[in-house]
Amino acid sequence: MSTQNQKVAVISGASQGMGAALVEGYRKLGYAVVATSRTIAPIDDADVLTVRGDIADPATAERVVAAAVERFGRIDTVVNNAGIFIAKPFTGYTAEDYAAVTGINVAGFFHLTQQALPHLLAQGGGHIVNVTTSLVDSADSRVPSVLASLTKGGLQSATKSLAIEYATRGIRVNAVSPGTIQTPMHPAETHEFLAALHPVGRMGEVSDIVGAVLYLETAPFVTGEILHVDGGMSAGH
């Protein structure tokens, strides 16, 4: 059961893949967790609170933060893991694509982080981690990704800006920039192609991303960092 001194992490996009693994990772660190996504189911753990909702909707951020404070009394960490990726030629993107990607990748980060920040400050500090993509730094003609670069690239810049804005107030802000990770969103028939995008010749594992996020969580002198976990993608091809 949670105690008054137990730290609390809020994790978006937490129903499967990296998000679900991050919930487990933070629980192993001893954190209570508030996990949110549109489809998340209740978890049989008194120290995990699940909140259903579309993170693109500002009302979801309000409910998640309010639920965290009501249940656990504090927030120490926010992991902005929720994201959507649509690979299309630039002129093929629709208004619906644009709204979906900017809603989750940008508005979701903005509203959840803004709602949670006063509670981190109330604890005397905290940590914000944003999950981006290495395609921001290393565009690839085989994977058209302008909307990912537009949104996740903005998120990487916001990571540095927030890190500097709050550096003297005890809040660290970092990002993990993955390559392609083997999760349910990638059908098995795409794995060979996706593996070849990485200089190391394989896709990443969910555990690679969880390890990177938890490293940042426990690295008190690291802030404003964009940690690439991408099998060499950002270094070159």
PEUR-V516271 format. One record per residue. RES is the residue in three letters. SS is DSSP state (hx for helix, st for strand, lp for the rest). NEAR is the number of other ideal C-beta (glycine too) atoms within 12 Angstrom. D_FIRST is the distance of its C-alpha to the first C-alpha in Angstrom with 1 decimal. Layout:
<<RES/SS/NEAR/D_FIRST> <RES/SS/NEAR/D_FIRST>>
This chain:
<<MET/lp/11/0.0> <SER/lp/24/3.8> <THR/lp/15/6.6> <GLN/lp/12/10.2> <ASN/lp/14/11.5> <GLN/lp/24/9.5> <LYS/lp/34/12.2> <VAL/st/43/12.4> <ALA/st/47/15.0> <VAL/st/54/17.0> <ILE/st/50/19.0> <SER/st/52/22.0> <GLY/lp/42/23.9> <ALA/lp/43/20.7> <SER/lp/31/21.8> <GLN/lp/24/23.8> <GLY/hx/30/25.5> <MET/hx/43/24.5> <GLY/hx/40/21.9> <ALA/hx/32/19.9> <ALA/hx/35/20.3> <LEU/hx/47/19.2> <VAL/hx/41/15.9> <GLU/hx/28/15.5> <GLY/hx/35/17.0> <TYR/hx/38/14.7> <ARG/hx/30/11.6> <LYS/hx/20/13.6> <LEU/lp/26/14.1> <GLY/lp/20/10.4> <TYR/lp/40/10.6> <ALA/st/36/8.8> <VAL/st/46/11.8> <VAL/st/50/14.0> <ALA/st/45/16.5> <THR/st/50/19.9> <SER/st/36/23.1> <ARG/lp/26/25.8> <THR/lp/21/24.9> <ILE/lp/30/21.2> <ALA/lp/18/19.7> <PRO/lp/14/16.3> <ILE/lp/24/13.9> <ASP/lp/8/12.1> <ASP/lp/20/8.7> <ALA/lp/16/6.1> <ASP/lp/29/6.0> <VAL/st/34/9.8> <LEU/st/35/12.0> <THR/st/32/15.6> <VAL/st/37/18.6> <ARG/st/24/22.0> <GLY/lp/33/25.0> <ASP/lp/29/28.0> <ILE/lp/47/27.2> <ALA/lp/31/30.9> <ASP/lp/22/30.6> <PRO/hx/22/29.7> <ALA/hx/19/28.0> <THR/hx/32/25.3> <ALA/hx/35/24.5> <GLU/hx/21/24.4> <ARG/hx/27/22.0> <VAL/hx/47/19.6> <VAL/hx/37/19.6> <ALA/hx/23/19.4> <ALA/hx/30/16.4> <ALA/hx/40/14.6> <VAL/hx/26/15.5> <GLU/hx/17/14.9> <ARG/hx/27/11.3> <PHE/hx/33/10.2> <GLY/lp/21/13.3> <ARG/lp/32/14.8> <ILE/lp/43/16.2> <ASP/lp/39/17.3> <THR/st/45/18.7> <VAL/st/51/20.6> <VAL/st/51/21.9> <ASN/st/50/24.9> <ASN/lp/50/25.2> <ALA/lp/50/26.8> <GLY/lp/43/30.5> <ILE/lp/34/33.6> <PHE/lp/35/36.7> <ILE/lp/29/40.0> <ALA/lp/30/42.9> <LYS/lp/20/46.2> <PRO/lp/15/49.4> <PHE/hx/18/49.3> <THR/hx/9/51.8> <GLY/hx/14/50.0> <TYR/lp/23/46.9> <THR/lp/15/46.8> <ALA/hx/11/45.6> <GLU/hx/15/42.8> <ASP/hx/27/41.8> <TYR/hx/22/42.0> <ALA/hx/20/39.9> <ALA/hx/27/37.1> <VAL/hx/34/36.9> <THR/hx/28/37.2> <GLY/hx/28/34.7> <ILE/hx/39/31.8> <ASN/hx/42/32.7> <VAL/hx/34/33.8> <ALA/hx/30/32.8> <GLY/hx/41/29.3> <PHE/hx/43/28.9> <PHE/hx/30/30.7> <HIS/hx/31/28.9> <LEU/hx/47/25.3> <THR/hx/41/26.0> <GLN/hx/22/28.0> <GLN/hx/32/25.4> <ALA/hx/42/22.6> <LEU/hx/32/24.8> <PRO/hx/19/24.9> <HIS/hx/34/21.1> <LEU/hx/35/21.5> <LEU/hx/20/24.4> <ALA/hx/20/22.5> <GLN/lp/27/20.1> <GLY/lp/14/23.4> <GLY/lp/25/23.3> <GLY/st/36/21.6> <HIS/st/44/22.7> <ILE/st/49/24.2> <VAL/st/49/25.2> <ASN/st/50/27.8> <VAL/st/50/28.8> <THR/lp/44/32.6> <THR/lp/45/35.3> <SER/hx/41/37.9> <LEU/hx/35/40.6> <VAL/hx/36/40.5> <ASP/lp/28/42.1> <SER/lp/29/44.1> <ALA/lp/24/45.5> <ASP/st/28/46.8> <SER/lp/12/49.8> <ARG/lp/18/48.4> <VAL/st/29/45.3> <PRO/lp/21/46.3> <SER/lp/34/43.4> <VAL/hx/26/44.6> <LEU/hx/37/41.8> <ALA/hx/40/39.2> <SER/hx/30/41.1> <LEU/hx/27/41.5> <THR/hx/41/37.9> <LYS/hx/40/36.0> <GLY/hx/29/38.8> <GLY/hx/26/38.1> <LEU/hx/41/34.4> <GLN/hx/38/35.4> <SER/hx/25/37.7> <ALA/hx/30/35.1> <THR/hx/38/32.7> <LYS/hx/25/35.3> <SER/hx/20/36.2> <LEU/hx/34/32.7> <ALA/hx/29/32.2> <ILE/hx/17/35.3> <GLU/hx/20/34.7> <TYR/lp/28/31.4> <ALA/hx/19/32.1> <THR/hx/12/32.7> <ARG/hx/21/29.6> <GLY/lp/21/27.0> <ILE/st/35/26.3> <ARG/st/35/27.1> <VAL/st/41/28.2> <ASN/st/43/29.0> <ALA/st/45/29.9> <VAL/st/42/29.9> <SER/st/41/33.1> <PRO/st/45/33.1> <GLY/lp/40/36.0> <THR/lp/41/35.8> <ILE/st/41/32.7> <GLN/lp/28/32.7> <THR/lp/33/30.5> <PRO/lp/17/31.2> <MET/lp/24/33.2> <HIS/lp/24/36.0> <PRO/lp/12/38.0> <ALA/hx/14/39.1> <GLU/hx/8/42.7> <THR/hx/20/42.0> <HIS/hx/21/40.4> <GLU/hx/17/43.7> <PHE/hx/18/44.8> <LEU/hx/31/41.5> <ALA/hx/23/41.4> <ALA/hx/21/44.9> <LEU/lp/36/43.8> <HIS/lp/36/42.1> <PRO/lp/20/44.3> <VAL/lp/20/42.3> <GLY/lp/17/43.1> <ARG/lp/22/39.8> <MET/lp/30/36.9> <GLY/st/36/33.6> <GLU/lp/24/30.5> <VAL/hx/31/27.1> <SER/hx/22/25.9> <ASP/hx/31/28.5> <ILE/hx/43/27.0> <VAL/hx/36/23.4> <GLY/hx/24/24.7> <ALA/hx/38/26.7> <VAL/hx/44/24.0> <LEU/hx/32/21.7> <TYR/hx/22/24.8> <LEU/hx/36/25.4> <GLU/hx/34/21.8> <THR/lp/23/22.4> <ALA/lp/18/26.1> <PRO/lp/15/26.4> <PHE/lp/11/30.2> <VAL/lp/24/30.3> <THR/lp/32/30.8> <GLY/lp/27/33.2> <GLU/lp/28/33.1> <ILE/st/34/33.9> <LEU/st/32/32.8> <HIS/st/31/34.9> <VAL/st/37/33.4> <ASP/lp/36/36.4> <GLY/lp/31/38.4> <GLY/lp/20/41.1> <MET/hx/36/41.7> <SER/hx/27/41.7> <ALA/hx/16/44.1> <GLY/lp/14/46.8> <HIS/lp/21/48.5>>
